[in-house]
Amino acid sequence: MHPLQPLAALILAATALMSCQSQTESPDTIVLGQLVTMDPQQPQVSAVAISNGRFSFVGERDAALALRGRDTRVIDLANATAYPGLIDAHVHVAGIGSAQRSVDLTGASSFSELINRVAARASTLRAGVVVQGRGWHQSKWLNPPAGHFEGFPTHHALSEAVPDHPVVLEHANGHSALLNQRAMEQLGINADTTPPEGGAIVMLDGQPTGLLHETAIDLAAPLQTYDLQTAEELVELAQRHLLSEGITTAHDAGALQVDLAAQWAMARRGDLNMRLYSMVYASDEGALSEWLARGPMINAGNSKLTVRSIKVQADGALGSRTAWLHAPYTDAPNTSGILTYDLDALSALIRDSREGDWQINVHAIGDRANSEVLAVFAPFTAKSSNHRFRIEHAQHLRLGDGPLFAEQGVIASMQPIHLSSDRPWAIGRLGKLRIEQGAYIWRDLLNAGVVVASGTDAPVEPVDPIANFYAAVTRKTLQGVPETGFEPAQKLTRMEALYAMTLAAAYAAFEEQDKGSIEVGKLADLTVLNQDLITVPEAEILNTDVLLTIVGGEVAYQRDENALP
């Protein structure tokens, strides 16, 4: 029997048992069941009451039922378990929406399979229409493609298979793209094209391969631009998907001007069903100048939208060997990666944004990128104790740099799922010593007193907080290997992993007073799962399902549509 089937019989009308309280004093909703609160004063309760979108009572079942009024809705969770609404501290909202529309390349096991998927989509479109795809990763293919360049595919076989449609295929990590010949012709990319600063147009025998790295991806923007209406459609697609995975708040890690306009328009109309904490993408000059002049927006649209941080990208990614390292890559001694945002410009941005009290969140994956960003942060963090600057990813750190996060009060916004996906091949990039000393070192950071917030980096990885949780506590691939986990001393406890997805993520957005735990006065956001993440056997964690997602006391997603009236 489905865990929510008993709900229909247990949704109690207030007319069955009248409360002695007046209708105006009674809560809108009462939720009964096992609720993990993240509040150390009462870690687990059996009931909450919700009034005007916030928790008005947190405690035991009988006391909650005594509060019922004529119109109070009562939801009994039966054998399910509720948690504070899960917060994903690092996603790309427009990217998630686009991924719902574009060709899904995440499961392709070879370049040939990728080409077949793209050609199949092209066959359904009129000639000249752009084909977009996302999610390919050459390190996850069974074999390198014919004619590859350092393991990366070149455009030739793709161009032959799809000659009449421009094709733009974004890498899973978002730091590379592959174009076919038709796309390059329309964009004017040829042997004489100069790459922008911080980017690379990969050439072979003097001709473009179709591969673009880092800022060079912007050359494909004319084939990928979208208007306000499309931007709103992407937000709608993304929020449906996020809610279905139990995410009640998402930190949008780098929104363009059109994305922010769409989110604000939807918030004003009441069309945001979840909460967004959106970061202005610093590389979008229009967005940056507009929002620096405008100032932060906090809790707009009934607490659905906050824009108070700026996202900067300091380097690339390990997959494309563009993460900026102190020493060369183990498997490519000719490169140490790329700095993608001038450090003096970063310092100037921080200085110019201090008057508006903007939070600064910097993408840094390689150890040198992290070291240099911390050095740029240092003079500013010394002057402010509540800046809450963040380093997004903090994936590979130089030995000794971890404690600097704590000393400077810098938040490590990390994605445990990257360990599951990347660790099997990342050791080839960094070598054994660097992997063991400084990669994915969540435990070392926590032990040093660093706030570690957890996200999925979707659509780089799937929107799946359960998989993210599993990676944090096991340090295994999603196939369950290796048996003891990679570098097992860095594992998180289950409560630590849950904290990173709730209270720590709320703190990373200055929102711990409103989110992250089930306490009276906080926003009534709940994620209901079919089993308890804290007690379920490790082998069963990935079998956890989201049953209900509640935002502000309203059911925003339910797995079984017949379970609730």
Phi, psi and omega in degrees: 000136179296138185302338182262358181302323179291349186299320185302323181282342186254004171280105190264128173286144182292341179292343180292316178223114185277141175274152178284350180277159178286162183298323183290336181269344185280151180288159176287321185216144170237132177247126180248144178144197177272119180236121176270115194270335190066014175256114184297341179289328174210085188300330181219136179227171181248003180194150169224152170245145184235129178226128178052040174083004180229159177289123179254346177208137175224116182176226187259158188304308186297320180294323178292316181296333178292345181272353186304145172238186186300322186251012181290132175267132180243125180245120176259121184279357180055240184267004180280169180232135180253147179229163170305145181311126184291139181246125175262111189280359179200100172225174175235100190299309180298325178295322177295316177298316179297323180297331178291336183260330188274174179290124181278116182249009187295326184266002182296130182263359179201163177295326179298318178295321176302311181300318180298320179294317181293317180296322178297318178293318180301326181294344180265356184246152176290154182303139177096342179286136182290134173258122178247142178218164182206148169111001180286151179208110185298334181287347181257001176280154182294325180216151175297146180288158177299139178069024184290162175240107183051040178090343180275146177285158170249170190285345198302308181293324177295316181295324179292321182283328182230081185273340191254001179233132170298135182236130176232114184243113183275136177296155181303327183274356177077006184250004178214159175213152177242127179247149172271177184298320181297319179295316180297321178297316181293330181269351180075025179272120181214192184297338184263000183287130179268127179291149176290160179301134180083010180224172181217132168258109187286124180250151175219123184054037175081002182238148180294138180274349187097351181272131174238136178242144172054231188296342177295339177301332180299339178298336180272359184306321180301337178269355186237358183294154179214157184267182184298319180298315178296320179300319178294322178297322179292320176298317181297315177299318182294316184292326175301315183292315181299315179297324180293341178259012175085009180273121178261334175227135177236135174268110183278107192272067175118078182262137177282171181302316181291327178294316180294322177297319179294316181297318180293320177298317180292322178296318180298322182277351184081023182264000172272119180265351176232182182252139179239136171244099193256138181256129176290127182281114187298332181284349173269096188299323179297314179296316184297312182294321180299313187281330174296322178287325184282322183092165183298152174242124186235127175057043177281161176058053180060046177063031180261339185221127172232133175232100182217013181225159181237132182257127178240141178250112186269335179209193184257231186220158179295322184302321181264006182057035178249356169297137189272118186247155173291323180237158183300161176296140180298322182261008176206075187298352181274357182218148174240016178094193190225136166274122187254357177217123184303132184291326175294322177294324177297315179299317179295321179297316179298315181300314184289337183263355183294325181299325178274001179059038178287140171279141179248124182238117188245126172291119175214117181254313182284159184295324179289321177302316179296316180300314184291321179293318176300323179293321177293321179297325195310310182296331182278320180291334178292336183266344185226133181265351183230036179289326182053040173302150182233146164250119181277123179095299181043045193284324181223119184243147173289144179304125181100346181279337182306310180299338179296329176302313181292317182299324183264357182069028180271133181276136174264107179265103192240164184232094182305328183298336177297329176299313181298319185278322192258332188304322181301328179254341183296333178298331176292328179285317190256337185085162188298315185297312182293323177299314185288326185275329192218006184257130177056048188267062182299315183297315180300320180294315178299317180298333179276357179091018180277140171282121180247113177260149188246137175216176182255342185063025177299141008268013173303318170242162177296152171288099184205087181296336179290316176297322178298316177298314180301316180297321183294322186266344181247331186056038177246164167291167180289354173268002175084023179236153354285170189301321181263358182087157176283129181044065190298340179295345181267004181298151171263153169287166181295321179292324177294319179294321178292321178300319181296335181266358184230269186294320179294319178294323176295316178301321181296347178242018182060030188239018184292343177282343183246339189220173170094344176208162179264099181218151179302131179098342180277159178302136186276072177252128182224144170242122184252124182245157183283349177209163186274117181298335184282330187245344183297142177304145183309317183295344182257357184303315184289353176268011180283135180244146172277123181261318181219143169235120185244127180237118181060033179083356180255138178286112181264341177205139170219133184293316179260105186294342181266359186282331181241144179286000000 
